[in-house]
């Protein structure tokens, strides 16, 4: 299965609160769909991940567990990039830290 592999807030386009596009296909690869399913926690508001998986219907419990782990990894990356931005380091993005912390909270709570 083709997966984007790098779904996070900077790689999606939102119009009027609705996902309307995906950009940056530099990490596109064939692999485990859990890489992209982790976006349920990284991109969606609190309380919507379970509804997403119910609607998606192609993810079994093992895929959801893998997706949760991969989402946690993506959250830690966002937090690190935010810290780098706060420190003024090249490539750092200070606004990514709060996004990563909020997403990690959703991952840990399972919402």
C-alpha positions, 0 to 999 in steps of 0.5 A, spaced: 500 500 500 502 506 498 503 511 504 505 518 505 509 517 511 510 524 513 503 526 515 503 532 520 500 539 520 505 542 515 503 537 510 496 538 510 491 543 507 485 545 511 480 550 508 474 552 513 476 546 518 476 541 513 482 537 510 482 539 503 489 537 501 496 533 502 502 536 500 510 534 500 510 527 498 518 526 499 517 520 504 512 517 499 513 509 500 509 502 499 508 500 506 504 499 513 498 504 512 499 505 520 504 510 518 498 514 515 493 512 520 497 515 526 495 522 523 488 520 526 491 523 533 496 528 530 491 532 525 484 530 528 481 534 534 481 530 541 475 525 541 475 524 533 480 518 533 476 512 534 470 515 530 475 516 524 477 508 525 470 506 526 469 510 519 475 507 516 474 500 517 480 497 514 484 498 521 484 492 525 486 493 533 494 491 531 494 496 526 491 501 530 496 499 536 502 500 531 499 507 528 498 509 536 506 508 536 508 511 530 503 517 532 507 518 538 514 518 535 511 523 530 509 527 536 516 527 539 519 529 532 514 535 532 516 537 540 523 537 538 522 541 532 518 546 536 524 546 542 529 547 536 525 553 534 525 556 541 532 555 541 533 559 535 536 553 531 536 552 524 530 548 521 526 549 528 519 551 528 517 554 534 509 553 533 510 545 532 512 544 539 505 546 542 502 542 536 506 536 538 504 536 545 497 537 544 497 531 539 501 527 544 496 528 549 491 525 545 495 519 543 496 517 550 489 518 552 487 514 546 482 520 544 
